[in-house]
């Protein structure tokens, strides 16, 4: 019975955690002749997914520090592959593992394919340097990947163009299994007005800071619009700074921060809001778009290729650096009854055509089985891409 390593060490929050949970949920329901050795950031969150054929492993806390990334990726992970006799690797983290066994990389780190993004210039030294290191390791170890899975045709094209990758397959994201199940409703007490949800942790590429001048413009125009955010000060210095500025500027009635929300409560949150507002600057796919479509909410987001690749004509697009353009699109969405309903219908149709997480898991398993049976183990050196 072959053992396959799933590297989920980067699934500490956001989309990465959602992907790993949905994948494990689908694997737990499958019957097969494979054993899954799953590296998780911590055991508690994922303990429910351990079964007879899924074994969870968490590294010592000391190895979870970002400063230990080169050691963990270059030495610890290849050692685990060898120690447990793994036949293949499904890598959900951002950096390929330098191992001689077959490896499938699920790519969802957009920094690697947007080298000219303005996000790089908005980061301070302490934010930029770890990402530069990750990018260097990503390039160095790409030669150890047999198949790269992209989540959209835009990501596929960028990977092929920037890194000359020969085998890139498109396997899209899907609606989280949590959204397909009935949940106990939760009242978020959001109050009156047009409530636009930005469902995200704080990341510099999410461009949350634009909400400050946007809120000022909303107040200036006297619009009954509320922006619902879900961040916490513990998510970094910039997150804490943003929340302090909201309070300092007296914008708490426009920017309503409810803090992190459990996945089980997300369907209730969508029911109590009127649309998705996502001024992001970088994404590889963003399951948040899919969730909003699934729940029948209009989408207002950045006019970038990654957004159009997922949303097509089912969204309102704006310049994420221009609060005037954003507020104009909000007003257009509010007043555009026919157009809004058309976009919602188009979004539902897009979701209906997407694979389920069970289908996504099946596609990934097919790719892994292919590389294990059709591609011999190769002697590989470090790539110099």
Buried (B, 14 or more C-beta within 10 A) or exposed (E): EBBBBBBBBBBBBBBBBBBBBBBBBBBBEBEEEBBBBBBBBBEEBBEEBBBEBBEBBBBEEEEBEEEBBEEBBBEBBBEBBEEBEBBBBBBBBBBBBBBEBBBBBBBBBBBBBBEEBEBBEBBEEEBBEEBEBBBEBBBBBBBBBBBBBBBBEBBBBBBBEBBEBEBBBBBBBBBBBBBEEEBEEBEBEBEEBBBBBBBBBBBBBBBBBBBBBBBBBBBEEEBEBBBBBBBBBEBBEBBBEBBEBBEEBEBEEBBBBBEEBEBEBBBBBBBBBBBBBBBBBBBBBBBBBBBBBBBBBBBBBBBBBBBBBBBEEBBBBBBBBBBEBBBBBBBBBBEBEEEBEEBBEBBBEBBEEBBBBBBBBBBBBEBBBBBBEEEEEEEBEEBEE
